[in-house]
Amino acid sequence: MNIKIYSKLCRLIPIVVLLLSSCSDFLTVTPDNRTEEEGYYDSPQRVEQAVTGVYTDLRRALLHNYSWLMYGEARAGDLVVDVDYLSYVTAQNLKANQYDLVQLTDWGYFYDVIKSANDVLDIVGKSDDEVLSEYQRNLYKGEALALKSTAYFYLTRIWGDIPSAEAADFGQKITGAAVIERAVAYAAEARGLLPWVLLNNDGIESASLTAIRFNKTAATLLLAQEELWRGKGAEALTALQGLSADGASLSGLGLSLGKDRRTEIPTLPLSAAMVSMPLARLNAIYPEGDQRRAALFTISATQATLIVRDQTMLELLKLSEINLLQAEAAWRSGKLTEARQFLITAAQGATEDYTGLTEQTFADALLLERQRLLVGTGQRFFDLVRFGKVTRFIPALSEAAVQNGAAYWPLSARSISGNSLSQNSYWAN
């Protein structure tokens, strides 16, 4: 099958050099088009640089043009981003001929993550025992697997059925369900390899390093999200066993921020000058008396802005989601009493009384608390899809439109050029 998956990185020199170089914007990725200097990855530091490159790819995938918000809260109407193309996104006019919007329909950055992660797995697999310790080998392999799982998870939630980037079936179209199965397998393997707390170069446990790289807790959160996406509540609940939001060794995952040679990557993506919530929206989501209003937002006479305590990273997998995931996993496993308790714990500070939730009312309460507690992480629209609530909260998308693929994003012309892929039925019109 002739399939083009566009990459933003040249593959003719070692990965670490690629991060500092400039090359053609669009190259066709193939499983074996990388050449490197013989013996280049001859130290832990050089292998780690390759791992860092995968995180850089993920940061570009999620932060260029504020894409994680455009796919999440911005499309759902919860957050306002001060960019020209926001109006197209909130109006669900995702095929408009606007440069930045067209970039959001291109999946190349996510495939960069997968390609770079597979490169790291190849490097680690070929490294001698003298080069990497067991800890380093497990860490780097676990990070690559978790990052690859993350990329596939985003790809299928954004575009549905997608092409494989694996050597065994490269370019073949795979269903969303099959993509999730692969993502689950990668995340589960990663969780078994990753440590709870990462070590710095001196062999000392480092909370700051753990917070910006995949660790066992973050891989568990990712795995639980993926299990719930495919409707496996019992499996998600099993994965989450042993986690508690106040555990000293637990850490979520934030993307480390900083300057990037690509100018469209914001260094302060949640700054008050760029991202806000209208007061009417704030009052609807967080009513008067909800203690999270002041904890999460700085509120002025015209708008509310998220409080970001650490501007050096963007939180993607938060510890505050643990109880929310446990609540959903228990509920989907038929354990309503247990699910209620998890939700009550998660919703501390809310004005609602959740002690009387029933099977019929639990979903709405859980969805509301996820909207409140995970604001800024880009999950809102995906949650609406998973809970089957897109039409209820986004009237511009009818049930018929959602059935025809409107909840997914259209594919860029470049993504479907020269191959047998086609636009889904809704966006083809």
C-alpha positions, 0 to 999 in steps of 0.5 A: 500500500502506498501511504504517505505519513509526513514527518517534520524531521530529516532522518539522514543523521543521528536523532540528536543532531536532527533536533538542532537542524533544519530540513524539508517540512514534509518527508515520507516516513518509511520504517528503515529510512534512518541512517546514523554514524556507526557506533554513535549511541555509545553512551547513556548520555547519547541514548538519552538525547535520542529519548529527549528527541521523542519528548520534543516531537510530542511537545510539537504535536500538542503545542503547535498552534495550541493544538492540545486545546483546539482538540480539547477545551477550545473546540468544546467552548470551555476556554478561549485562546487569543488566536485568529483561528479560534472562531473556526474551531468553536464553529466546528468549521474545521475545513476552512482555508486558514493556514493555522487551522490547516496545520491542525488537520495534519498528523505529521507531528504525531507520526514523528513521535512514533518514528522517533520512539521506534528509533529509540527502541531500536537503539536500546535493543542494539545497545551493549550491556556495557553502554546501558545499565539495567535501570537505563535500559528499562527507563529508556525503553519504557519511555519510548513505549509510553510516548508511542502509546500516547501518540497513537492514542491522540491520533485515533481520538482525533482522526479515528481510523489511521495508518500504522507506522509499525514495520510489520504493517506499515501504511496499512489502515487500522481501525480505531479499536485496533489502534487502542489495543496497540496503545494499551499494549505499549502502555502496559509494557511501559508501566512494567519497565518504568520506575516510580521515581527517576534518578538523576545523573548522580543516581539520586531520586529526583522529583523534578525529573520525574515530573517531566518524564514518563514514570510508572504513575503516569504510564498507569494513568495513560493505561487507565485512560486507554482502557476506559476509552475502549470500554474496559472498566474492570481492566482500568480499575485493576491497573489503578489499584495501588495508586493514591493521590497522596502517595509520596512516590507518585507523579503525573506527567508534564511536558517541559517547556522552553524555546524551540526552533519552531516559532509556532511553539509557545513557551508560556501556553497557558499565560493569562494573555492567551488563554482564559474562560469567559465569566458566564462559562465559569459561573456555569461550570463552577457555581458560587460556593465551589471552592475550586473557583479561587483555587483554579482561576484568577477572576477579574471583572471580564474573564477568568484565567487559569492559575499555573503554578509552574510555567516551565511545564504543561501538565498532561497527566495529573494526579488529581485524575486518579480518583476520577479514573477510579470512579469511572472504572468502578462505575463501568464495572458495576460497582456504584457504591465504590464509584460514588466514594471515589467521585466524592473524594475527587470532588472535594470543594464542590457544592453538589451532594453526590451521595445519592447518585444513581446509575442514571445520574452518575455519568453526568456528575462524573463528566462535570467533575472531569470538566472542572478538575482537568481544565487545561489538559485538553481532554474535554472534547474527548470526554464528550465523545467517550460519554456520547455527549457531543450533541448535548454540549455542542449543538452545532454537531447533530447526532447524524453529523457525529455518526458520520464522523463530525467528532473527528477532525478532517485530514489535511490534503497532504495526509491523503495525497498519493495514497488510498486514504480518504476523508471521512464521510462528514468532512468529505462533503 
